[in-house]
Amino acid sequence: QVQVVESGGGLVQPGGSLRLSCAASGFTLDYYAIGWFRQVPGKEREGLSCISSREGITYYADSVKGRFTISRDNAKNTVYLQLNSLKPEDTAVYYCAAGSPCSTWWNEYLYWGQGTQVTVSS
């Protein structure tokens, strides 16, 4: 069964770092692109980054470029999102999703995780 599961969220101080994981099952990472999104209550879901299924080409939204890094470990069938230089406005529920093509448009993805909370606060 196709499934993605996020982990790694938590409470961190401004300027700190976290690494989020997206563990995929039911498929390998050369089949679907993986995207990362976040959502704050009352606001639209925001696309952050994605990595393509074919060559692992990456894309970043301007809001996180230079601070967040997406990567994958094919042996573990896991995609990571490294969050650096975190700001209070990064506080949100972070989701990963599987689909095609690599896109920051949430409606193009087929399979979603449950989300993991990231809170940036002093």
Backbone as XML, in Angstrom:
<?xml version="1.0"?>
<chain id="A" units="angstrom">
  <residue number="1" name="GLN">
    <atom name="N" x="0.841" y="-1.172" z="0.000"/>
    <atom name="CA" x="0.000" y="0.000" z="0.000"/>
    <atom name="C" x="0.892" y="1.243" z="0.000"/>
  </residue>
  <residue number="2" name="VAL">
    <atom name="N" x="0.593" y="2.190" z="-0.866"/>
    <atom name="CA" x="1.371" y="3.408" z="-0.969"/>
    <atom name="C" x="1.140" y="4.257" z="0.276"/>
  </residue>
  <residue number="3" name="GLN">
    <atom name="N" x="2.235" y="4.679" z="0.888"/>
    <atom name="CA" x="2.141" y="5.449" z="2.121"/>
    <atom name="C" x="3.397" y="6.290" z="2.292"/>
  </residue>
  <residue number="4" name="VAL">
    <atom name="N" x="3.231" y="7.481" z="2.838"/>
    <atom name="CA" x="4.345" y="8.310" z="3.263"/>
    <atom name="C" x="4.076" y="8.749" z="4.691"/>
  </residue>
  <residue number="5" name="VAL">
    <atom name="N" x="5.116" y="8.758" z="5.509"/>
    <atom name="CA" x="4.993" y="9.067" z="6.925"/>
    <atom name="C" x="6.075" y="10.056" z="7.308"/>
  </residue>
  <residue number="6" name="GLU">
    <atom name="N" x="5.668" y="11.206" z="7.862"/>
    <atom name="CA" x="6.612" y="12.228" z="8.302"/>
    <atom name="C" x="7.027" y="11.990" z="9.745"/>
  </residue>
  <residue number="7" name="SER">
    <atom name="N" x="8.232" y="12.432" z="10.061"/>
    <atom name="CA" x="8.708" y="12.435" z="11.433"/>
    <atom name="C" x="9.797" y="13.498" z="11.564"/>
  </residue>
  <residue number="8" name="GLY">
    <atom name="N" x="10.165" y="13.809" z="12.798"/>
    <atom name="CA" x="11.270" y="14.714" z="13.056"/>
    <atom name="C" x="10.892" y="16.095" z="13.531"/>
  </residue>
  <residue number="9" name="GLY">
    <atom name="N" x="9.612" y="16.402" z="13.591"/>
    <atom name="CA" x="9.196" y="17.704" z="14.070"/>
    <atom name="C" x="9.403" y="17.854" z="15.565"/>
  </residue>
  <residue number="10" name="GLY">
    <atom name="N" x="9.244" y="19.082" z="16.039"/>
    <atom name="CA" x="9.407" y="19.356" z="17.454"/>
    <atom name="C" x="9.525" y="20.834" z="17.719"/>
  </residue>
  <residue number="11" name="LEU">
    <atom name="N" x="9.928" y="21.155" z="18.936"/>
    <atom name="CA" x="10.115" y="22.529" z="19.380"/>
    <atom name="C" x="11.580" y="22.910" z="19.258"/>
  </residue>
  <residue number="12" name="VAL">
    <atom name="N" x="11.849" y="24.043" z="18.629"/>
    <atom name="CA" x="13.214" y="24.505" z="18.432"/>
    <atom name="C" x="13.256" y="26.017" z="18.598"/>
  </residue>
  <residue number="13" name="GLN">
    <atom name="N" x="14.383" y="26.533" z="19.066"/>
    <atom name="CA" x="14.548" y="27.975" z="19.223"/>
    <atom name="C" x="14.845" y="28.650" z="17.892"/>
  </residue>
  <residue number="14" name="PRO">
    <atom name="N" x="14.521" y="29.934" z="17.764"/>
    <atom name="CA" x="14.895" y="30.650" z="16.547"/>
    <atom name="C" x="16.380" y="30.515" z="16.247"/>
  </residue>
  <residue number="15" name="GLY">
    <atom name="N" x="16.678" y="30.305" z="14.975"/>
    <atom name="CA" x="18.046" y="30.068" z="14.551"/>
    <atom name="C" x="18.474" y="28.624" z="14.594"/>
  </residue>
  <residue number="16" name="GLY">
    <atom name="N" x="17.654" y="27.760" z="15.166"/>
    <atom name="CA" x="17.984" y="26.362" z="15.278"/>
    <atom name="C" x="17.665" y="25.573" z="14.026"/>
  </residue>
  <residue number="17" name="SER">
    <atom name="N" x="17.863" y="24.263" z="14.128"/>
    <atom name="CA" x="17.707" y="23.376" z="12.984"/>
    <atom name="C" x="16.927" y="22.135" z="13.361"/>
  </residue>
  <residue number="18" name="LEU">
    <atom name="N" x="16.268" y="21.568" z="12.369"/>
    <atom name="CA" x="15.610" y="20.276" z="12.470"/>
    <atom name="C" x="15.789" y="19.549" z="11.153"/>
  </residue>
  <residue number="19" name="ARG">
    <atom name="N" x="15.737" y="18.234" z="11.210"/>
    <atom name="CA" x="15.687" y="17.432" z="10.003"/>
    <atom name="C" x="14.416" y="16.601" z="10.012"/>
  </residue>
  <residue number="20" name="LEU">
    <atom name="N" x="13.572" y="16.852" z="9.028"/>
    <atom name="CA" x="12.341" y="16.095" z="8.871"/>
    <atom name="C" x="12.574" y="14.921" z="7.931"/>
  </residue>
  <residue number="21" name="SER">
    <atom name="N" x="11.893" y="13.814" z="8.209"/>
    <atom name="CA" x="11.996" y="12.625" z="7.387"/>
    <atom name="C" x="10.646" y="12.277" z="6.792"/>
  </residue>
  <residue number="22" name="CYS">
    <atom name="N" x="10.673" y="11.762" z="5.585"/>
    <atom name="CA" x="9.482" y="11.270" z="4.903"/>
    <atom name="C" x="9.781" y="9.851" z="4.448"/>
  </residue>
  <residue number="23" name="ALA">
    <atom name="N" x="9.275" y="8.886" z="5.184"/>
    <atom name="CA" x="9.510" y="7.478" z="4.878"/>
    <atom name="C" x="8.436" y="6.979" z="3.929"/>
  </residue>
  <residue number="24" name="ALA">
    <atom name="N" x="8.863" y="6.467" z="2.783"/>
    <atom name="CA" x="7.944" y="5.984" z="1.759"/>
    <atom name="C" x="7.845" y="4.469" z="1.810"/>
  </residue>
  <residue number="25" name="SER">
    <atom name="N" x="6.654" y="3.958" z="1.559"/>
    <atom name="CA" x="6.436" y="2.528" z="1.459"/>
    <atom name="C" x="5.418" y="2.257" z="0.362"/>
  </residue>
  <residue number="26" name="GLY">
    <atom name="N" x="5.493" y="1.070" z="-0.216"/>
    <atom name="CA" x="4.616" y="0.716" z="-1.315"/>
    <atom name="C" x="5.104" y="1.177" z="-2.675"/>
  </residue>
  <residue number="27" name="PHE">
    <atom name="N" x="6.209" y="1.897" z="-2.717"/>
    <atom name="CA" x="6.822" y="2.351" z="-3.959"/>
    <atom name="C" x="8.253" y="2.758" z="-3.662"/>
  </residue>
  <residue number="28" name="THR">
    <atom name="N" x="9.055" y="2.887" z="-4.684"/>
    <atom name="CA" x="10.415" y="3.385" z="-4.550"/>
    <atom name="C" x="10.480" y="4.812" z="-5.068"/>
  </residue>
  <residue number="29" name="LEU">
    <atom name="N" x="11.523" y="5.515" z="-4.687"/>
    <atom name="CA" x="11.590" y="6.948" z="-4.930"/>
    <atom name="C" x="11.827" y="7.313" z="-6.385"/>
  </residue>
  <residue number="30" name="ASP">
    <atom name="N" x="12.136" y="6.342" z="-7.224"/>
    <atom name="CA" x="12.250" y="6.620" z="-8.658"/>
    <atom name="C" x="10.904" y="6.578" z="-9.370"/>
  </residue>
  <residue number="31" name="TYR">
    <atom name="N" x="9.827" y="6.359" z="-8.628"/>
    <atom name="CA" x="8.511" y="6.248" z="-9.231"/>
    <atom name="C" x="7.676" y="7.514" z="-9.060"/>
  </residue>
  <residue number="32" name="TYR">
    <atom name="N" x="7.695" y="8.103" z="-7.878"/>
    <atom name="CA" x="6.961" y="9.332" z="-7.598"/>
    <atom name="C" x="7.907" y="10.424" z="-7.125"/>
  </residue>
  <residue number="33" name="ALA">
    <atom name="N" x="7.617" y="11.641" z="-7.510"/>
    <atom name="CA" x="8.250" y="12.788" z="-6.879"/>
    <atom name="C" x="7.742" y="12.934" z="-5.446"/>
  </residue>
  <residue number="34" name="ILE">
    <atom name="N" x="8.571" y="13.522" z="-4.596"/>
    <atom name="CA" x="8.194" y="13.800" z="-3.222"/>
    <atom name="C" x="8.233" y="15.311" z="-3.004"/>
  </residue>
  <residue number="35" name="GLY">
    <atom name="N" x="7.143" y="15.837" z="-2.492"/>
    <atom name="CA" x="7.064" y="17.251" z="-2.173"/>
    <atom name="C" x="6.896" y="17.474" z="-0.685"/>
  </residue>
  <residue number="36" name="TRP">
    <atom name="N" x="7.371" y="18.620" z="-0.219"/>
    <atom name="CA" x="7.184" y="19.060" z="1.160"/>
    <atom name="C" x="6.312" y="20.307" z="1.168"/>
  </residue>
  <residue number="37" name="PHE">
    <atom name="N" x="5.364" y="20.333" z="2.096"/>
    <atom name="CA" x="4.425" y="21.425" z="2.248"/>
    <atom name="C" x="4.307" y="21.773" z="3.722"/>
  </residue>
  <residue number="38" name="ARG">
    <atom name="N" x="3.752" y="22.934" z="3.999"/>
    <atom name="CA" x="3.431" y="23.282" z="5.371"/>
    <atom name="C" x="2.126" y="24.068" z="5.396"/>
  </residue>
  <residue number="39" name="GLN">
    <atom name="N" x="1.475" y="24.030" z="6.563"/>
    <atom name="CA" x="0.196" y="24.697" z="6.690"/>
    <atom name="C" x="0.016" y="25.231" z="8.107"/>
  </residue>
  <residue number="40" name="VAL">
    <atom name="N" x="-0.432" y="26.468" z="8.178"/>
    <atom name="CA" x="-0.804" y="27.117" z="9.424"/>
    <atom name="C" x="-2.328" y="27.176" z="9.463"/>
  </residue>
  <residue number="41" name="PRO">
    <atom name="N" x="-2.955" y="26.947" z="10.621"/>
    <atom name="CA" x="-4.414" y="27.024" z="10.684"/>
    <atom name="C" x="-4.952" y="28.331" z="10.116"/>
  </residue>
  <residue number="42" name="GLY">
    <atom name="N" x="-5.958" y="28.217" z="9.249"/>
    <atom name="CA" x="-6.568" y="29.378" z="8.642"/>
    <atom name="C" x="-5.881" y="29.895" z="7.398"/>
  </residue>
  <residue number="43" name="LYS">
    <atom name="N" x="-4.771" y="29.284" z="7.001"/>
    <atom name="CA" x="-4.041" y="29.716" z="5.819"/>
    <atom name="C" x="-3.925" y="28.571" z="4.818"/>
  </residue>
  <residue number="44" name="GLU">
    <atom name="N" x="-3.643" y="28.928" z="3.575"/>
    <atom name="CA" x="-3.492" y="27.929" z="2.526"/>
    <atom name="C" x="-2.222" y="27.120" z="2.724"/>
  </residue>
  <residue number="45" name="ARG">
    <atom name="N" x="-2.270" y="25.893" z="2.251"/>
    <atom name="CA" x="-1.099" y="25.039" z="2.264"/>
    <atom name="C" x="-0.029" y="25.623" z="1.345"/>
  </residue>
  <residue number="46" name="GLU">
    <atom name="N" x="1.197" y="25.671" z="1.834"/>
    <atom name="CA" x="2.292" y="26.304" z="1.135"/>
    <atom name="C" x="3.287" y="25.254" z="0.656"/>
  </residue>
  <residue number="47" name="GLY">
    <atom name="N" x="3.573" y="25.249" z="-0.637"/>
    <atom name="CA" x="4.586" y="24.365" z="-1.175"/>
    <atom name="C" x="5.981" y="24.875" z="-0.864"/>
  </residue>
  <residue number="48" name="LEU">
    <atom name="N" x="6.859" y="23.996" z="-0.413"/>
    <atom name="CA" x="8.200" y="24.368" z="0.013"/>
    <atom name="C" x="9.287" y="23.855" z="-0.922"/>
  </residue>
  <residue number="49" name="SER">
    <atom name="N" x="9.200" y="22.589" z="-1.277"/>
    <atom name="CA" x="10.289" y="21.946" z="-1.994"/>
    <atom name="C" x="9.795" y="20.639" z="-2.582"/>
  </residue>
  <residue number="50" name="CYS">
    <atom name="N" x="10.475" y="20.163" z="-3.617"/>
    <atom name="CA" x="10.199" y="18.835" z="-4.141"/>
    <atom name="C" x="11.458" y="18.274" z="-4.767"/>
  </residue>
  <residue number="51" name="ILE">
    <atom name="N" x="11.462" y="16.958" z="-4.924"/>
    <atom name="CA" x="12.565" y="16.260" z="-5.564"/>
    <atom name="C" x="11.972" y="15.304" z="-6.583"/>
  </residue>
  <residue number="52" name="SER">
    <atom name="N" x="12.495" y="15.343" z="-7.795"/>
    <atom name="CA" x="11.912" y="14.564" z="-8.878"/>
    <atom name="C" x="12.241" y="13.089" z="-8.735"/>
  </residue>
  <residue number="53" name="SER">
    <atom name="N" x="11.431" y="12.258" z="-9.378"/>
    <atom name="CA" x="11.635" y="10.817" z="-9.316"/>
    <atom name="C" x="12.725" y="10.338" z="-10.255"/>
  </residue>
  <residue number="54" name="ARG">
    <atom name="N" x="12.946" y="11.032" z="-11.364"/>
    <atom name="CA" x="13.852" y="10.542" z="-12.395"/>
    <atom name="C" x="15.321" y="10.737" z="-12.020"/>
  </residue>
  <residue number="55" name="GLU">
    <atom name="N" x="15.726" y="11.952" z="-11.800"/>
    <atom name="CA" x="17.129" y="12.265" z="-11.566"/>
    <atom name="C" x="17.383" y="12.922" z="-10.214"/>
  </residue>
  <residue number="56" name="GLY">
    <atom name="N" x="16.370" y="13.019" z="-9.380"/>
    <atom name="CA" x="16.550" y="13.668" z="-8.099"/>
    <atom name="C" x="16.763" y="15.161" z="-8.204"/>
  </residue>
  <residue number="57" name="ILE">
    <atom name="N" x="16.210" y="15.793" z="-9.229"/>
    <atom name="CA" x="16.321" y="17.234" z="-9.382"/>
    <atom name="C" x="15.458" y="17.908" z="-8.326"/>
  </residue>
  <residue number="58" name="THR">
    <atom name="N" x="15.979" y="18.955" z="-7.727"/>
    <atom name="CA" x="15.309" y="19.610" z="-6.609"/>
    <atom name="C" x="14.773" y="20.976" z="-6.989"/>
  </residue>
  <residue number="59" name="TYR">
    <atom name="N" x="13.742" y="21.389" z="-6.271"/>
    <atom name="CA" x="13.126" y="22.692" z="-6.443"/>
    <atom name="C" x="12.817" y="23.259" z="-5.070"/>
  </residue>
  <residue number="60" name="TYR">
    <atom name="N" x="12.979" y="24.581" z="-4.926"/>
    <atom name="CA" x="12.687" y="25.258" z="-3.674"/>
    <atom name="C" x="11.846" y="26.500" z="-3.915"/>
  </residue>
  <residue number="61" name="ALA">
    <atom name="N" x="10.879" y="26.715" z="-3.039"/>
    <atom name="CA" x="10.162" y="27.973" z="-3.035"/>
    <atom name="C" x="11.083" y="29.086" z="-2.565"/>
  </residue>
  <residue number="62" name="ASP">
    <atom name="N" x="10.834" y="30.299" z="-3.042"/>
    <atom name="CA" x="11.687" y="31.427" z="-2.677"/>
    <atom name="C" x="11.714" y="31.665" z="-1.169"/>
  </residue>
  <residue number="63" name="SER">
    <atom name="N" x="10.631" y="31.347" z="-0.494"/>
    <atom name="CA" x="10.544" y="31.622" z="0.930"/>
    <atom name="C" x="11.514" y="30.807" z="1.767"/>
  </residue>
  <residue number="64" name="VAL">
    <atom name="N" x="11.985" y="29.678" z="1.242"/>
    <atom name="CA" x="12.870" y="28.803" z="2.010"/>
    <atom name="C" x="14.211" y="28.570" z="1.331"/>
  </residue>
  <residue number="65" name="LYS">
    <atom name="N" x="14.395" y="29.095" z="0.151"/>
    <atom name="CA" x="15.639" y="28.885" z="-0.583"/>
    <atom name="C" x="16.822" y="29.427" z="0.217"/>
  </residue>
  <residue number="66" name="GLY">
    <atom name="N" x="17.847" y="28.610" z="0.333"/>
    <atom name="CA" x="19.019" y="28.981" z="1.102"/>
    <atom name="C" x="18.980" y="28.549" z="2.544"/>
  </residue>
  <residue number="67" name="ARG">
    <atom name="N" x="17.822" y="28.173" z="3.057"/>
    <atom name="CA" x="17.683" y="27.716" z="4.442"/>
    <atom name="C" x="17.284" y="26.253" z="4.542"/>
  </residue>
  <residue number="68" name="PHE">
    <atom name="N" x="16.479" y="25.781" z="3.608"/>
    <atom name="CA" x="15.998" y="24.398" z="3.633"/>
    <atom name="C" x="16.672" y="23.609" z="2.514"/>
  </residue>
  <residue number="69" name="THR">
    <atom name="N" x="16.926" y="22.328" z="2.781"/>
    <atom name="CA" x="17.554" y="21.460" z="1.797"/>
    <atom name="C" x="16.819" y="20.132" z="1.736"/>
  </residue>
  <residue number="70" name="ILE">
    <atom name="N" x="16.421" y="19.734" z="0.538"/>
    <atom name="CA" x="15.773" y="18.450" z="0.347"/>
    <atom name="C" x="16.799" y="17.450" z="-0.179"/>
  </residue>
  <residue number="71" name="SER">
    <atom name="N" x="16.696" y="16.213" z="0.275"/>
    <atom name="CA" x="17.591" y="15.159" z="-0.167"/>
    <atom name="C" x="16.880" y="13.825" z="-0.037"/>
  </residue>
  <residue number="72" name="ARG">
    <atom name="N" x="17.495" y="12.786" z="-0.579"/>
    <atom name="CA" x="16.896" y="11.466" z="-0.453"/>
    <atom name="C" x="17.967" y="10.406" z="-0.261"/>
  </residue>
  <residue number="73" name="ASP">
    <atom name="N" x="17.567" y="9.342" z="0.425"/>
    <atom name="CA" x="18.392" y="8.166" z="0.632"/>
    <atom name="C" x="17.625" y="7.013" z="0.006"/>
  </residue>
  <residue number="74" name="ASN">
    <atom name="N" x="18.042" y="6.604" z="-1.176"/>
    <atom name="CA" x="17.303" y="5.573" z="-1.893"/>
    <atom name="C" x="17.321" y="4.234" z="-1.159"/>
  </residue>
  <residue number="75" name="ALA">
    <atom name="N" x="18.418" y="3.926" z="-0.494"/>
    <atom name="CA" x="18.507" y="2.664" z="0.227"/>
    <atom name="C" x="17.486" y="2.593" z="1.352"/>
  </residue>
  <residue number="76" name="LYS">
    <atom name="N" x="17.224" y="3.723" z="1.994"/>
    <atom name="CA" x="16.243" y="3.779" z="3.067"/>
    <atom name="C" x="14.852" y="4.155" z="2.580"/>
  </residue>
  <residue number="77" name="ASN">
    <atom name="N" x="14.735" y="4.471" z="1.289"/>
    <atom name="CA" x="13.463" y="4.887" z="0.708"/>
    <atom name="C" x="12.864" y="6.062" z="1.485"/>
  </residue>
  <residue number="78" name="THR">
    <atom name="N" x="13.721" y="7.013" z="1.805"/>
    <atom name="CA" x="13.349" y="8.129" z="2.656"/>
    <atom name="C" x="13.832" y="9.441" z="2.048"/>
  </residue>
  <residue number="79" name="VAL">
    <atom name="N" x="12.980" y="10.452" z="2.106"/>
    <atom name="CA" x="13.319" y="11.810" z="1.698"/>
    <atom name="C" x="13.414" y="12.671" z="2.948"/>
  </residue>
  <residue number="80" name="TYR">
    <atom name="N" x="14.387" y="13.560" z="2.974"/>
    <atom name="CA" x="14.618" y="14.428" z="4.113"/>
    <atom name="C" x="14.419" y="15.888" z="3.726"/>
  </residue>
  <residue number="81" name="LEU">
    <atom name="N" x="14.031" y="16.678" z="4.699"/>
    <atom name="CA" x="14.034" y="18.123" z="4.558"/>
    <atom name="C" x="14.793" y="18.703" z="5.742"/>
  </residue>
  <residue number="82" name="GLN">
    <atom name="N" x="15.968" y="19.233" z="5.463"/>
    <atom name="CA" x="16.786" y="19.866" z="6.485"/>
    <atom name="C" x="16.349" y="21.313" z="6.637"/>
  </residue>
  <residue number="83" name="LEU">
    <atom name="N" x="15.955" y="21.686" z="7.845"/>
    <atom name="CA" x="15.488" y="23.031" z="8.149"/>
    <atom name="C" x="16.557" y="23.744" z="8.962"/>
  </residue>
  <residue number="84" name="ASN">
    <atom name="N" x="17.143" y="24.783" z="8.411"/>
    <atom name="CA" x="18.167" y="25.562" z="9.090"/>
    <atom name="C" x="17.715" y="27.003" z="9.266"/>
  </residue>
  <residue number="85" name="SER">
    <atom name="N" x="18.361" y="27.691" z="10.188"/>
    <atom name="CA" x="18.080" y="29.109" z="10.443"/>
    <atom name="C" x="16.593" y="29.355" z="10.623"/>
  </residue>
  <residue number="86" name="LEU">
    <atom name="N" x="15.985" y="28.557" z="11.461"/>
    <atom name="CA" x="14.539" y="28.601" z="11.606"/>
    <atom name="C" x="14.069" y="29.897" z="12.247"/>
  </residue>
  <residue number="87" name="LYS">
    <atom name="N" x="12.923" y="30.350" z="11.783"/>
    <atom name="CA" x="12.296" y="31.576" z="12.244"/>
    <atom name="C" x="10.934" y="31.251" z="12.842"/>
  </residue>
  <residue number="88" name="PRO">
    <atom name="N" x="10.419" y="32.108" z="13.720"/>
    <atom name="CA" x="9.081" y="31.850" z="14.267"/>
    <atom name="C" x="8.019" y="31.674" z="13.193"/>
  </residue>
  <residue number="89" name="GLU">
    <atom name="N" x="8.134" y="32.379" z="12.078"/>
    <atom name="CA" x="7.156" y="32.248" z="11.015"/>
    <atom name="C" x="7.234" y="30.917" z="10.276"/>
  </residue>
  <residue number="90" name="ASP">
    <atom name="N" x="8.239" y="30.091" z="10.570"/>
    <atom name="CA" x="8.302" y="28.738" z="10.030"/>
    <atom name="C" x="7.421" y="27.769" z="10.799"/>
  </residue>
  <residue number="91" name="THR">
    <atom name="N" x="6.853" y="28.201" z="11.911"/>
    <atom name="CA" x="5.986" y="27.342" z="12.704"/>
    <atom name="C" x="4.783" y="26.905" z="11.880"/>
  </residue>
  <residue number="92" name="ALA">
    <atom name="N" x="4.574" y="25.600" z="11.785"/>
    <atom name="CA" x="3.496" y="25.050" z="10.973"/>
    <atom name="C" x="3.490" y="23.538" z="11.127"/>
  </residue>
  <residue number="93" name="VAL">
    <atom name="N" x="2.458" y="22.915" z="10.576"/>
    <atom name="CA" x="2.466" y="21.479" z="10.374"/>
    <atom name="C" x="3.095" y="21.215" z="9.011"/>
  </residue>
  <residue number="94" name="TYR">
    <atom name="N" x="4.098" y="20.366" z="8.989"/>
    <atom name="CA" x="4.815" y="20.048" z="7.768"/>
    <atom name="C" x="4.371" y="18.692" z="7.240"/>
  </residue>
  <residue number="95" name="TYR">
    <atom name="N" x="4.087" y="18.646" z="5.945"/>
    <atom name="CA" x="3.601" y="17.444" z="5.290"/>
    <atom name="C" x="4.526" y="17.047" z="4.153"/>
  </residue>
  <residue number="96" name="CYS">
    <atom name="N" x="4.651" y="15.760" z="3.911"/>
    <atom name="CA" x="5.226" y="15.298" z="2.664"/>
    <atom name="C" x="4.152" y="14.581" z="1.859"/>
  </residue>
  <residue number="97" name="ALA">
    <atom name="N" x="4.361" y="14.523" z="0.547"/>
    <atom name="CA" x="3.391" y="13.932" z="-0.349"/>
    <atom name="C" x="4.103" y="13.326" z="-1.543"/>
  </residue>
  <residue number="98" name="ALA">
    <atom name="N" x="3.481" y="12.318" z="-2.126"/>
    <atom name="CA" x="4.014" y="11.630" z="-3.302"/>
    <atom name="C" x="3.105" y="11.883" z="-4.492"/>
  </residue>
  <residue number="99" name="GLY">
    <atom name="N" x="3.715" y="12.121" z="-5.649"/>
    <atom name="CA" x="2.959" y="12.351" z="-6.858"/>
    <atom name="C" x="3.862" y="12.588" z="-8.045"/>
  </residue>
  <residue number="100" name="SER">
    <atom name="N" x="3.280" y="13.104" z="-9.108"/>
    <atom name="CA" x="4.023" y="13.390" z="-10.333"/>
    <atom name="C" x="3.330" y="14.505" z="-11.081"/>
  </residue>
  <residue number="101" name="PRO">
    <atom name="N" x="4.067" y="15.465" z="-11.569"/>
    <atom name="CA" x="5.521" y="15.651" z="-11.494"/>
    <atom name="C" x="5.962" y="16.347" z="-10.219"/>
  </residue>
  <residue number="102" name="CYS">
    <atom name="N" x="7.225" y="16.672" z="-10.133"/>
    <atom name="CA" x="7.741" y="17.491" z="-9.046"/>
    <atom name="C" x="7.101" y="18.880" z="-9.122"/>
  </residue>
  <residue number="103" name="SER">
    <atom name="N" x="6.375" y="19.238" z="-8.074"/>
    <atom name="CA" x="5.599" y="20.469" z="-8.095"/>
    <atom name="C" x="5.366" y="20.943" z="-6.670"/>
  </residue>
  <residue number="104" name="THR">
    <atom name="N" x="5.199" y="22.249" z="-6.512"/>
    <atom name="CA" x="4.799" y="22.812" z="-5.225"/>
    <atom name="C" x="3.300" y="23.094" z="-5.170"/>
  </residue>
  <residue number="105" name="TRP">
    <atom name="N" x="2.558" y="22.636" z="-6.144"/>
    <atom name="CA" x="1.115" y="22.770" z="-6.178"/>
    <atom name="C" x="0.505" y="21.533" z="-5.523"/>
  </residue>
  <residue number="106" name="TRP">
    <atom name="N" x="-0.143" y="21.723" z="-4.387"/>
    <atom name="CA" x="-0.573" y="20.588" z="-3.572"/>
    <atom name="C" x="-1.596" y="19.695" z="-4.254"/>
  </residue>
  <residue number="107" name="ASN">
    <atom name="N" x="-2.404" y="20.250" z="-5.141"/>
    <atom name="CA" x="-3.475" y="19.493" z="-5.763"/>
    <atom name="C" x="-2.969" y="18.443" z="-6.746"/>
  </residue>
  <residue number="108" name="GLU">
    <atom name="N" x="-1.699" y="18.471" z="-7.092"/>
    <atom name="CA" x="-1.139" y="17.515" z="-8.032"/>
    <atom name="C" x="-0.600" y="16.258" z="-7.366"/>
  </residue>
  <residue number="109" name="TYR">
    <atom name="N" x="-0.650" y="16.176" z="-6.055"/>
    <atom name="CA" x="-0.106" y="15.031" z="-5.339"/>
    <atom name="C" x="-1.200" y="14.037" z="-4.973"/>
  </residue>
  <residue number="110" name="LEU">
    <atom name="N" x="-0.830" y="12.773" z="-4.928"/>
    <atom name="CA" x="-1.769" y="11.683" z="-4.734"/>
    <atom name="C" x="-1.825" y="11.169" z="-3.308"/>
  </residue>
  <residue number="111" name="TYR">
    <atom name="N" x="-0.686" y="11.098" z="-2.642"/>
    <atom name="CA" x="-0.590" y="10.453" z="-1.344"/>
    <atom name="C" x="0.051" y="11.395" z="-0.346"/>
  </residue>
  <residue number="112" name="TRP">
    <atom name="N" x="-0.580" y="11.534" z="0.815"/>
    <atom name="CA" x="-0.165" y="12.486" z="1.838"/>
    <atom name="C" x="0.067" y="11.809" z="3.171"/>
  </residue>
  <residue number="113" name="GLY">
    <atom name="N" x="1.055" y="12.312" z="3.892"/>
    <atom name="CA" x="1.259" y="11.883" z="5.257"/>
    <atom name="C" x="0.356" y="12.626" z="6.219"/>
  </residue>
  <residue number="114" name="GLN">
    <atom name="N" x="0.480" y="12.291" z="7.497"/>
    <atom name="CA" x="-0.353" y="12.894" z="8.531"/>
    <atom name="C" x="0.181" y="14.237" z="9.020"/>
  </residue>
  <residue number="115" name="GLY">
    <atom name="N" x="1.418" y="14.545" z="8.722"/>
    <atom name="CA" x="2.017" y="15.795" z="9.128"/>
    <atom name="C" x="2.804" y="15.676" z="10.421"/>
  </residue>
  <residue number="116" name="THR">
    <atom name="N" x="3.762" y="16.573" z="10.581"/>
    <atom name="CA" x="4.541" y="16.658" z="11.804"/>
    <atom name="C" x="4.681" y="18.126" z="12.192"/>
  </residue>
  <residue number="117" name="GLN">
    <atom name="N" x="4.467" y="18.424" z="13.459"/>
    <atom name="CA" x="4.445" y="19.806" z="13.935"/>
    <atom name="C" x="5.855" y="20.329" z="14.145"/>
  </residue>
  <residue number="118" name="VAL">
    <atom name="N" x="6.121" y="21.499" z="13.592"/>
    <atom name="CA" x="7.355" y="22.236" z="13.840"/>
    <atom name="C" x="6.983" y="23.542" z="14.519"/>
  </residue>
  <residue number="119" name="THR">
    <atom name="N" x="7.525" y="23.773" z="15.693"/>
    <atom name="CA" x="7.274" y="24.996" z="16.439"/>
    <atom name="C" x="8.598" y="25.691" z="16.710"/>
  </residue>
  <residue number="120" name="VAL">
    <atom name="N" x="8.715" y="26.939" z="16.282"/>
    <atom name="CA" x="9.923" y="27.731" z="16.460"/>
    <atom name="C" x="9.588" y="28.847" z="17.436"/>
  </residue>
  <residue number="121" name="SER">
    <atom name="N" x="10.149" y="28.777" z="18.621"/>
    <atom name="CA" x="9.810" y="29.726" z="19.674"/>
    <atom name="C" x="10.928" y="29.768" z="20.700"/>
  </residue>
  <residue number="122" name="SER">
    <atom name="N" x="11.124" y="30.947" z="21.283"/>
    <atom name="CA" x="12.073" y="31.095" z="22.368"/>
    <atom name="C" x="11.409" y="30.924" z="23.721"/>
  </residue>
</chain>
